[in-house]
Amino acid sequence: MTHRFGACGCAVGPGRPGGSSHGQATVEVALVLPLIAVIALAVVQVGLVVHARVMVTHAAREGVRVAAVGGTDEAVEQAAASAGGLRPSRLQVTVERSGGRVHLRAHYSAATDVPLVGVFLGSVPLTATASMRLE
């Protein structure tokens, strides 16, 4: 049996082990790699939204603490915005004092900035509440 060699110097034809699968792995990687990249970016985006959720909860707790010790509404909003490291333009704080308690509700619109994934999600609304006894 004689072997034929192609331009690349490799054996070609039906007698070659592996048959006609030359380059199949490269094509499979080229097809699967974009999907893996999008999934990885989606995981990163979910992590950022969860982080923002934790920061909104932290901001609500800090704001209600300032309100409980007699802080003004402006001081409460400033404390909430600075505590969570959140963008003040996306944060809305509502303070209500009644019955010897102070209740605070923080609304935040979390941006989804991750390329390829964030465009499809839009802003994610997050809300946290906190309550404390007035001192």
DSSP file (Angstrom, degrees, kcal/mol; ACC not computed):
  #  RESIDUE AA STRUCTURE BP1 BP2  ACC     N-H-->O    O-->H-N    N-H-->O    O-->H-N    TCO  KAPPA ALPHA  PHI   PSI    X-CA   Y-CA   Z-CA
    1    1 A M              0   0    0      0, 0.0     2,-0.4     0, 0.0     0, 0.0   0.000 360.0 360.0 360.0 134.5    0.0    0.0    0.0
    2    2 A T        -     0   0    0      0, 0.0     2,-0.4     0, 0.0     0, 0.0  -0.787 360.0-137.3-103.6 145.4    1.3    3.4   -0.9
    3    3 A H        -     0   0    0     -2,-0.4     2,-0.4     8,-0.0    10,-0.1  -0.828  10.7-146.9-102.1 139.2    0.8    6.5    1.1
    4    4 A R  E     -A   12   0A   0      8,-0.6     8,-2.1    -2,-0.4     2,-0.4  -0.828  11.0-152.1-101.5 145.3   -0.1    9.8   -0.5
    5    5 A F  E     -A   11   0A   0     -2,-0.4     6,-0.2     6,-0.2     2,-0.0  -0.949   6.2-143.2-120.5 138.1    1.1   13.1    1.0
    6    6 A G    >   -     0   0    0      4,-2.5     3,-1.5    -2,-0.4     6,-0.0  -0.115  41.6 -82.3 -85.7-171.8   -0.5   16.4    0.7
    7    7 A A  T 3  S+     0   0    0      1,-0.3    -1,-0.1     2,-0.1    -2,-0.0   0.769 128.3  57.3 -64.1 -27.1    1.0   19.9    0.4
    8    8 A C  T 3  S-     0   0    0      2,-0.2    -1,-0.3     1,-0.0     3,-0.1   0.536 116.3-112.2 -83.4  -5.5    1.5   20.1    4.1
    9    9 A G  S <  S+     0   0    0     -3,-1.5     2,-0.3     1,-0.3    -2,-0.1   0.516  78.2 123.4  88.2   5.4    3.6   16.9    4.2
   10   10 A C  S    S-     0   0    0      1,-0.1    -4,-2.5     0, 0.0    -1,-0.3  -0.695  70.5 -96.5-101.2 154.7    0.9   14.9    6.1
   11   11 A A  E     -A    5   0A   0     -2,-0.3     2,-0.3    -6,-0.2    -6,-0.2  -0.410  44.8-172.3 -68.2 140.7   -0.6   11.7    4.9
   12   12 A V  E     +A    4   0A   0     -8,-2.1    -8,-0.6    -2,-0.1     3,-0.3  -0.880  32.9  54.6-129.4 161.9   -4.0   12.1    3.1
   13   13 A G  S >  S-     0   0    0     -2,-0.3     3,-1.4     1,-0.2     6,-0.1  -0.414  95.3 -54.1 108.2 177.6   -6.6    9.7    1.9
   14   14 A P  T 3  S+     0   0    0      0, 0.0    -1,-0.2     0, 0.0     5,-0.1   0.713 124.6  63.3 -69.5 -20.8   -8.8    6.9    3.3
   15   15 A G  T 3  S+     0   0    0     -3,-0.3    -2,-0.1     2,-0.1    -4,-0.0   0.573  80.0 103.7 -80.0  -7.3   -5.8    4.9    4.6
   16   16 A R  S X  S-     0   0    0     -3,-1.4     3,-1.8     1,-0.1    -3,-0.1  -0.568  81.7-110.9 -78.1 132.9   -4.8    7.6    7.1
   17   17 A P  T 3  S+     0   0    0      0, 0.0    -1,-0.1     0, 0.0    -2,-0.1  -0.386 104.5  29.0 -61.2 138.2   -5.8    7.0   10.7
   18   18 A G  T >  S-     0   0    0     -4,-0.1     3,-1.2     2,-0.1    -3,-0.1   0.260  96.2-141.3  93.8 -12.3   -8.5    9.4   11.8
   19   19 A G  T <   -     0   0    0     -3,-1.8     3,-0.2     1,-0.2    -6,-0.1  -0.315  66.4 -16.0  60.7-130.6  -10.0    9.7    8.4
   20   20 A S  T 3  S+     0   0    0      1,-0.2    -1,-0.2    -8,-0.1    -2,-0.1  -0.049 101.0 107.8-101.1  30.6  -11.2   13.2    7.4
   21   21 A S    X   +     0   0    0     -3,-1.2     3,-2.1     2,-0.1     4,-0.4   0.160  38.0 142.7 -95.3  19.5  -11.3   14.7   10.9
   22   22 A H  T 3  S+     0   0    0      1,-0.3    -4,-0.0    -3,-0.2    -2,-0.0  -0.459  77.8   7.0 -63.0 119.2   -8.3   16.9   10.3
   23   23 A G  T 3> S+     0   0    0     -2,-0.3     4,-1.8     3,-0.0    -1,-0.3   0.498  89.0 126.2  88.4   4.9   -9.0   20.3   12.2
   24   24 A Q  H <> S+     0   0    0     -3,-2.1     4,-2.3     1,-0.2     5,-0.2   0.899  71.6  52.3 -64.6 -40.9  -12.2   19.1   13.8
   25   25 A A  H  > S+     0   0    0     -4,-0.4     4,-2.4     1,-0.2    -1,-0.2   0.881 107.7  52.6 -63.2 -38.4  -11.0   20.0   17.3
   26   26 A T  H  > S+     0   0    0      1,-0.2     4,-2.2     2,-0.2    -1,-0.2   0.907 110.2  47.5 -64.7 -41.2  -10.1   23.6   16.2
   27   27 A V  H  X S+     0   0    0     -4,-1.8     4,-1.7     2,-0.2    -2,-0.2   0.902 111.1  51.3 -66.7 -41.0  -13.6   24.0   14.7
   28   28 A E  H  X S+     0   0    0     -4,-2.3     4,-2.2     2,-0.2     5,-0.2   0.914 111.2  47.4 -63.8 -42.4  -15.2   22.7   17.9
   29   29 A V  H  X S+     0   0    0     -4,-2.4     4,-2.6     1,-0.2    -1,-0.2   0.907 110.2  53.1 -64.1 -41.3  -13.2   25.1   20.1
   30   30 A A  H  < S+     0   0    0     -4,-2.2    -1,-0.2     1,-0.2    -2,-0.2   0.820 113.5  43.9 -64.3 -30.4  -14.1   28.0   17.7
   31   31 A L  H  < S+     0   0    0     -4,-1.7     4,-0.4    -5,-0.1    -1,-0.2   0.838 120.1  38.7 -82.2 -34.1  -17.8   27.2   18.1
   32   32 A V  H  X S+     0   0    0     -4,-2.2     4,-2.1    -5,-0.2     3,-0.3   0.793  99.2  73.8 -89.2 -30.1  -17.9   26.6   21.8
   33   33 A L  H  X S+     0   0    0     -4,-2.6     4,-2.3     1,-0.2     5,-0.2   0.872  94.6  51.0 -57.9 -43.2  -15.5   29.3   23.0
   34   34 A P  H  > S+     0   0    0      0, 0.0     4,-2.2     0, 0.0    -1,-0.2   0.895 110.2  50.9 -62.0 -37.0  -17.9   32.3   22.4
   35   35 A L  H  > S+     0   0    0     -4,-0.4     4,-2.2    -3,-0.3    -2,-0.2   0.916 110.5  48.4 -64.8 -42.8  -20.6   30.4   24.4
   36   36 A I  H  X S+     0   0    0     -4,-2.1     4,-2.3     1,-0.2    -1,-0.2   0.888 110.7  52.0 -64.4 -38.9  -18.3   29.9   27.3
   37   37 A A  H  X S+     0   0    0     -4,-2.3     4,-2.3    -5,-0.2    -2,-0.2   0.909 109.8  48.2 -64.7 -42.3  -17.2   33.5   27.2
   38   38 A V  H  X S+     0   0    0     -4,-2.2     4,-2.2     2,-0.2    -2,-0.2   0.896 111.4  50.5 -66.1 -39.9  -20.8   34.7   27.3
   39   39 A I  H  X S+     0   0    0     -4,-2.2     4,-2.1     2,-0.2    -2,-0.2   0.914 110.4  49.8 -64.2 -41.8  -21.6   32.4   30.2
   40   40 A A  H  X S+     0   0    0     -4,-2.3     4,-2.0     1,-0.2    -2,-0.2   0.905 110.8  49.3 -63.2 -41.7  -18.6   33.7   32.1
   41   41 A L  H  X S+     0   0    0     -4,-2.3     4,-2.3     1,-0.2    -1,-0.2   0.868 108.9  53.3 -65.3 -36.1  -19.6   37.3   31.6
   42   42 A A  H  X S+     0   0    0     -4,-2.2     4,-2.4     2,-0.2    -2,-0.2   0.894 107.6  50.9 -64.9 -39.9  -23.2   36.4   32.8
   43   43 A V  H  X S+     0   0    0     -4,-2.1     4,-2.1     2,-0.2    -2,-0.2   0.903 109.9  50.1 -64.0 -40.9  -21.7   35.0   36.0
   44   44 A V  H  X S+     0   0    0     -4,-2.0     4,-2.0     2,-0.2    -2,-0.2   0.915 110.3  50.4 -62.8 -42.8  -19.7   38.1   36.5
   45   45 A Q  H  X S+     0   0    0     -4,-2.3     4,-2.1     1,-0.2    -2,-0.2   0.908 109.3  50.2 -64.0 -41.9  -22.8   40.3   36.0
   46   46 A V  H  X S+     0   0    0     -4,-2.4     4,-2.4     1,-0.2    -1,-0.2   0.908 109.3  52.7 -62.2 -41.0  -24.8   38.2   38.5
   47   47 A G  H  X S+     0   0    0     -4,-2.1     4,-2.2     1,-0.2    -1,-0.2   0.890 108.4  50.1 -61.4 -39.7  -22.0   38.7   41.0
   48   48 A L  H  X S+     0   0    0     -4,-2.0     4,-2.2     2,-0.2    -1,-0.2   0.880 110.6  49.2 -66.8 -38.1  -22.0   42.4   40.5
   49   49 A V  H  X S+     0   0    0     -4,-2.1     4,-2.1     2,-0.2    -2,-0.2   0.906 111.0  49.7 -68.3 -40.6  -25.8   42.6   41.0
   50   50 A V  H  X S+     0   0    0     -4,-2.4     4,-2.1     2,-0.2    -2,-0.2   0.901 110.3  51.2 -63.7 -40.2  -25.5   40.5   44.2
   51   51 A H  H  X S+     0   0    0     -4,-2.2     4,-2.2     1,-0.2    -2,-0.2   0.921 109.3  50.1 -61.6 -43.5  -22.8   42.8   45.4
   52   52 A A  H  X S+     0   0    0     -4,-2.2     4,-2.2     1,-0.2    -2,-0.2   0.881 107.9  54.6 -62.2 -37.7  -25.0   45.8   44.8
   53   53 A R  H  X S+     0   0    0     -4,-2.1     4,-1.9     1,-0.2    -1,-0.2   0.914 108.9  47.4 -62.3 -43.7  -27.8   44.1   46.7
   54   54 A V  H  X S+     0   0    0     -4,-2.1     4,-2.2     1,-0.2    -1,-0.2   0.897 111.6  51.1 -64.6 -40.1  -25.5   43.6   49.7
   55   55 A M  H  X S+     0   0    0     -4,-2.2     4,-2.4     2,-0.2    -2,-0.2   0.844 107.1  53.1 -68.1 -33.5  -24.4   47.3   49.5
   56   56 A V  H  X S+     0   0    0     -4,-2.2     4,-2.3     2,-0.2    -1,-0.2   0.910 109.6  48.8 -66.5 -41.5  -28.0   48.5   49.4
   57   57 A T  H  X S+     0   0    0     -4,-1.9     4,-2.1     2,-0.2    -2,-0.2   0.917 112.2  48.7 -62.0 -43.4  -28.8   46.6   52.6
   58   58 A H  H  X S+     0   0    0     -4,-2.2     4,-2.3     1,-0.2    -2,-0.2   0.900 110.4  51.2 -62.8 -41.4  -25.7   48.0   54.2
   59   59 A A  H  X S+     0   0    0     -4,-2.4     4,-2.5     1,-0.2    -2,-0.2   0.902 108.8  51.1 -63.9 -41.0  -26.7   51.6   53.1
   60   60 A A  H  X S+     0   0    0     -4,-2.3     4,-2.3     1,-0.2    -1,-0.2   0.910 111.0  48.6 -63.6 -41.4  -30.2   51.1   54.6
   61   61 A R  H  X S+     0   0    0     -4,-2.1     4,-1.6     2,-0.2    -2,-0.2   0.904 113.1  46.5 -66.1 -41.6  -28.7   50.0   57.9
   62   62 A E  H  X S+     0   0    0     -4,-2.3     4,-1.9     2,-0.2    -2,-0.2   0.906 112.8  50.3 -67.5 -40.5  -26.3   52.9   58.1
   63   63 A G  H  X S+     0   0    0     -4,-2.5     4,-2.1     1,-0.2    -2,-0.2   0.913 110.4  48.2 -64.1 -42.5  -29.0   55.4   57.1
   64   64 A V  H  X S+     0   0    0     -4,-2.3     4,-2.2     1,-0.2    -1,-0.2   0.829 108.1  56.3 -68.9 -30.6  -31.4   54.1   59.8
   65   65 A R  H  X S+     0   0    0     -4,-1.6     4,-1.1     2,-0.2    -1,-0.2   0.920 109.1  45.9 -64.9 -43.0  -28.7   54.2   62.4
   66   66 A V  H  <>S+     0   0    0     -4,-1.9     5,-2.2     1,-0.2     3,-0.3   0.898 113.7  49.5 -66.0 -39.8  -28.1   57.9   61.7
   67   67 A A  H ><5S+     0   0    0     -4,-2.1     3,-1.4     1,-0.2    -2,-0.2   0.858 105.3  58.1 -67.0 -34.7  -31.8   58.6   61.7
   68   68 A A  H 3<5S+     0   0    0     -4,-2.2    67,-2.8     1,-0.3    -1,-0.2   0.788 104.0  51.2 -68.2 -27.4  -32.3   56.8   65.0
   69   69 A V  T 3<5S-     0   0    0     -4,-1.1    -1,-0.3    -3,-0.3    -2,-0.2   0.259 131.8 -88.1 -95.2  13.2  -29.8   59.1   66.8
   70   70 A G  T < 5S+     0   0    0     -3,-1.4    -3,-0.2     1,-0.2    -2,-0.1   0.633  70.6 158.7  98.5  16.1  -31.6   62.2   65.6
   71   71 A G      < -     0   0    0     -5,-2.2    -1,-0.2    -6,-0.1     2,-0.0  -0.354  42.2-110.1 -70.9 152.4  -30.0   62.9   62.2
   72   72 A T     >  -     0   0    0      1,-0.1     4,-2.3    -2,-0.0     5,-0.2  -0.286  30.7-104.9 -74.6 166.1  -31.8   65.0   59.6
   73   73 A D  H  > S+     0   0    0      1,-0.2     4,-2.4     2,-0.2     5,-0.2   0.871 123.1  52.8 -61.0 -36.6  -33.2   63.5   56.4
   74   74 A E  H  > S+     0   0    0      2,-0.2     4,-2.3     1,-0.2    -1,-0.2   0.906 109.6  48.1 -65.2 -41.5  -30.3   65.0   54.5
   75   75 A A  H  > S+     0   0    0      2,-0.2     4,-2.5     1,-0.2    -2,-0.2   0.868 110.8  52.2 -65.8 -36.2  -27.7   63.5   56.9
   76   76 A V  H  X S+     0   0    0     -4,-2.3     4,-2.4     2,-0.2    -2,-0.2   0.933 110.7  47.0 -65.0 -46.2  -29.5   60.1   56.6
   77   77 A E  H  X S+     0   0    0     -4,-2.4     4,-2.3     1,-0.2    -2,-0.2   0.899 113.3  48.8 -62.6 -41.0  -29.4   60.2   52.7
   78   78 A Q  H  X S+     0   0    0     -4,-2.3     4,-2.3     2,-0.2     5,-0.2   0.912 111.9  48.5 -65.9 -42.1  -25.7   61.2   52.8
   79   79 A A  H  X S+     0   0    0     -4,-2.5     4,-2.0     1,-0.2    -2,-0.2   0.900 112.4  48.9 -64.9 -40.4  -24.8   58.4   55.3
   80   80 A A  H  X S+     0   0    0     -4,-2.4     4,-1.4     2,-0.2     6,-0.3   0.916 112.9  47.1 -65.8 -42.7  -26.7   55.8   53.2
   81   81 A A  H  X>S+     0   0    0     -4,-2.3     5,-1.0     1,-0.2     4,-0.6   0.896 116.6  42.5 -67.8 -39.9  -25.0   56.9   49.9
   82   82 A S  H  <5S+     0   0    0     -4,-2.3    -1,-0.2    -5,-0.2    -2,-0.2   0.798 108.4  59.9 -78.8 -27.1  -21.5   57.0   51.4
   83   83 A A  H  <5S+     0   0    0     -4,-2.0    -1,-0.2    -5,-0.2    -2,-0.2   0.907 111.8  36.1 -68.6 -42.0  -21.8   53.7   53.4
   84   84 A G  H  <5S-     0   0    0     -4,-1.4    -1,-0.2    -5,-0.2    -2,-0.2   0.546 100.3-125.5 -90.7  -6.3  -22.6   51.5   50.4
   85   85 A G  T  <5 +     0   0    0     -4,-0.6     2,-0.2     1,-0.2    -3,-0.2   0.826  60.0 151.8  64.9  29.2  -20.3   53.1   47.9
   86   86 A L      < -     0   0    0     -5,-1.0    -1,-0.2    -6,-0.3     5,-0.1  -0.539  57.7 -95.2 -92.4 157.7  -23.4   53.4   45.6
   87   87 A R    >>  -     0   0    0     -2,-0.2     3,-1.6     1,-0.2     4,-0.5  -0.616  30.1-146.9 -71.4 119.4  -24.0   56.1   43.0
   88   88 A P  G >4 S+     0   0    0      0, 0.0     3,-0.9     0, 0.0    -1,-0.2   0.807  95.5  62.9 -59.5 -29.7  -26.1   58.8   44.8
   89   89 A S  G 34 S+     0   0    0      1,-0.2    -2,-0.1     3,-0.0    -3,-0.0   0.744 107.4  43.1 -68.8 -21.1  -27.9   59.5   41.5
   90   90 A R  G <4 S+     0   0    0     -3,-1.6    19,-1.3    18,-0.0     2,-0.4   0.449 100.2  87.8 -99.8  -3.1  -29.4   56.0   41.5
   91   91 A L  E <<  -B  108   0B   0     -3,-0.9     2,-0.4    -4,-0.5    17,-0.2  -0.843  50.8-174.8-106.1 131.3  -30.2   55.8   45.2
   92   92 A Q  E     -B  107   0B   0     15,-2.8    15,-3.0    -2,-0.4     2,-0.4  -0.992   7.2-165.1-122.9 128.7  -33.5   57.0   46.7
   93   93 A V  E     -B  106   0B   0     -2,-0.4     2,-0.5    13,-0.2    13,-0.2  -0.950   4.4-168.1-118.4 131.3  -34.0   57.0   50.5
   94   94 A T  E     -B  105   0B   0     11,-2.5    11,-2.4    -2,-0.4     2,-0.4  -0.980   6.8-166.9-118.9 125.6  -37.3   57.3   52.3
   95   95 A V  E     -B  104   0B   0     -2,-0.5     2,-0.4     9,-0.2     9,-0.2  -0.928   6.3-178.9-115.3 134.7  -37.4   57.9   56.0
   96   96 A E  E     -B  103   0B   0      7,-2.6     7,-3.2    -2,-0.4     2,-0.5  -0.987   7.8-165.2-135.2 125.0  -40.5   57.5   58.2
   97   97 A R  E     +B  102   0B   0     -2,-0.4     2,-0.3     5,-0.2     5,-0.2  -0.943  28.6 138.4-111.4 121.9  -40.5   58.2   61.9
   98   98 A S  E >   +B  101   0B   0      3,-2.4     3,-1.4    -2,-0.5    -2,-0.1  -0.961  57.6   9.9-161.4 143.3  -43.6   57.0   63.9
   99   99 A G  T 3  S-     0   0    0     -2,-0.3     3,-0.1     1,-0.3    -1,-0.0   0.809 126.7 -55.6  61.4  33.3  -44.4   55.3   67.2
  100  100 A G  T 3  S+     0   0    0      1,-0.3    34,-2.7    33,-0.1     2,-0.3   0.607 120.5  96.0  77.0  10.2  -40.9   55.7   68.6
  101  101 A R  E <   -BC  98 133B   0     -3,-1.4    -3,-2.4    32,-0.3     2,-0.4  -0.902  62.5-142.0-129.2 158.2  -39.3   53.9   65.7
  102  102 A V  E     -BC  97 132B   0     30,-3.0    30,-2.2    -2,-0.3     2,-0.4  -0.984  14.2-164.2-121.6 134.4  -37.7   55.0   62.4
  103  103 A H  E     -BC  96 131B   0     -7,-3.2    -7,-2.6    -2,-0.4     2,-0.4  -0.954   4.6-169.4-119.0 135.4  -38.2   53.1   59.2
  104  104 A L  E     -BC  95 130B   0     26,-3.0    26,-2.3    -2,-0.4     2,-0.5  -0.984   6.6-168.6-128.7 135.6  -36.0   53.5   56.2
  105  105 A R  E     -BC  94 129B   0    -11,-2.4   -11,-2.5    -2,-0.4     2,-0.5  -0.991   7.2-163.4-123.6 125.8  -36.5   52.2   52.7
  106  106 A A  E     -BC  93 128B   0     22,-3.3    22,-2.2    -2,-0.5     2,-0.4  -0.940   2.4-168.5-112.5 125.3  -33.6   52.4   50.1
  107  107 A H  E     +BC  92 127B   0    -15,-3.0   -15,-2.8    -2,-0.5     2,-0.4  -0.940  10.1 178.5-110.6 132.7  -34.3   51.9   46.4
  108  108 A Y  E     -BC  91 126B   0     18,-3.0    18,-3.4    -2,-0.4     2,-0.8  -0.999  25.0-146.5-137.9 137.4  -31.4   51.5   44.1
  109  109 A S  E     - C   0 125B   0    -19,-1.3     2,-0.4    -2,-0.4    -2,-0.0  -0.870  23.9-150.3-102.9 100.9  -31.2   51.0   40.3
  110  110 A A  E     - C   0 124B   0     14,-2.9    14,-2.6    -2,-0.8     2,-0.2  -0.560  11.3-133.0 -77.2 127.8  -28.2   48.7   39.7
  111  111 A A        -     0   0    0     -2,-0.4     2,-0.7    12,-0.2    12,-0.1  -0.514   4.0-144.8 -78.0 146.2  -26.5   49.2   36.4
  112  112 A T        +     0   0    0     -2,-0.2    10,-0.2     6,-0.2     9,-0.1  -0.875  33.4 158.8-112.3  96.2  -25.6   46.2   34.3
  113  113 A D        +     0   0    0     -2,-0.7    -1,-0.1   -68,-0.1     3,-0.1   0.450  25.4 120.7-101.7  -3.4  -22.4   47.3   32.6
  114  114 A V  S >> S-     0   0    0      1,-0.1     4,-2.8   -73,-0.1     3,-0.6  -0.448  71.1-107.5 -68.6 130.8  -20.8   44.0   31.7
  115  115 A P  T 34 S+     0   0    0      0, 0.0     2,-1.1     0, 0.0    -1,-0.1  -0.218  94.5   3.9 -58.9 147.3  -20.2   43.8   27.9
  116  116 A L  T 34 S+     0   0    0      1,-0.2     4,-0.2    -3,-0.1    -2,-0.1  -0.023 134.2  50.4  70.7 -30.2  -22.5   41.6   25.8
  117  117 A V  T X> S+     0   0    0     -2,-1.1     3,-1.0    -3,-0.6     4,-0.8   0.834  98.6  58.0-103.9 -44.1  -24.6   40.6   28.8
  118  118 A G  H 3X S+     0   0    0     -4,-2.8     4,-1.9     1,-0.3     3,-0.4   0.783  96.7  64.8 -61.4 -29.5  -25.6   43.9   30.5
  119  119 A V  H 34 S+     0   0    0     -5,-0.4    -1,-0.3     1,-0.2    -2,-0.1   0.862 103.2  47.7 -62.2 -36.0  -27.3   45.2   27.4
  120  120 A F  H <4 S+     0   0    0     -3,-1.0    -1,-0.2    -4,-0.2    -2,-0.2   0.726 113.4  47.2 -79.6 -21.7  -29.9   42.4   27.6
  121  121 A L  H  < S-     0   0    0     -4,-0.8    -2,-0.2    -3,-0.4    -1,-0.2   0.854  83.2-164.9 -90.1 -37.9  -30.7   42.9   31.3
  122  122 A G     <  -     0   0    0     -4,-1.9     2,-0.2   -10,-0.2    -1,-0.1  -0.305  50.8 -24.0  75.5-170.8  -31.1   46.6   31.7
  123  123 A S        -     0   0    0    -12,-0.1   -12,-0.2    -2,-0.0   -14,-0.0  -0.481  62.3-140.0 -74.4 144.4  -31.1   48.2   35.1
  124  124 A V  E     -C  110   0B   0    -14,-2.6   -14,-2.9    -2,-0.2     2,-0.4  -0.928  12.9-137.0-108.2 119.3  -32.0   45.9   38.1
  125  125 A P  E     -C  109   0B   0      0, 0.0     2,-0.4     0, 0.0   -16,-0.2  -0.613  24.0-173.4 -78.3 130.6  -34.2   47.5   40.8
  126  126 A L  E     -C  108   0B   0    -18,-3.4   -18,-3.0    -2,-0.4     2,-0.4  -0.964   4.3-171.7-124.7 141.5  -33.1   46.7   44.3
  127  127 A T  E     +C  107   0B   0     -2,-0.4     2,-0.3   -20,-0.2   -20,-0.2  -0.992   5.3 177.9-134.5 140.2  -34.8   47.6   47.6
  128  128 A A  E     -C  106   0B   0    -22,-2.2   -22,-3.3    -2,-0.4     2,-0.3  -0.995   8.6-161.4-138.7 144.9  -33.8   47.2   51.2
  129  129 A T  E     -C  105   0B   0     -2,-0.3     2,-0.3   -24,-0.2   -24,-0.2  -0.923   7.5-179.3-124.9 152.1  -35.6   48.2   54.4
  130  130 A A  E     -C  104   0B   0    -26,-2.3   -26,-3.0    -2,-0.3     2,-0.3  -0.990   5.3-166.4-148.0 149.6  -34.3   48.8   57.9
  131  131 A S  E     +C  103   0B   0     -2,-0.3     2,-0.3   -28,-0.2   -28,-0.2  -0.994  10.5 169.0-140.0 143.8  -36.0   49.7   61.2
  132  132 A M  E     -C  102   0B   0    -30,-2.2   -30,-3.0    -2,-0.3     2,-0.2  -0.992  37.7 -99.4-152.8 154.3  -34.6   50.9   64.5
  133  133 A R  E     -C  101   0B   0     -2,-0.3   -32,-0.3   -32,-0.2     2,-0.2  -0.552  43.2-113.0 -75.3 137.4  -35.9   52.4   67.8
  134  134 A L              0   0    0    -34,-2.7   -65,-0.2    -2,-0.2   -66,-0.1  -0.485 360.0 360.0 -69.7 137.9  -35.5   56.1   68.1
  135  135 A E              0   0    0    -67,-2.8   -66,-0.1    -2,-0.2    -1,-0.1   0.397 360.0 360.0-106.6 360.0  -33.0   57.2   70.8
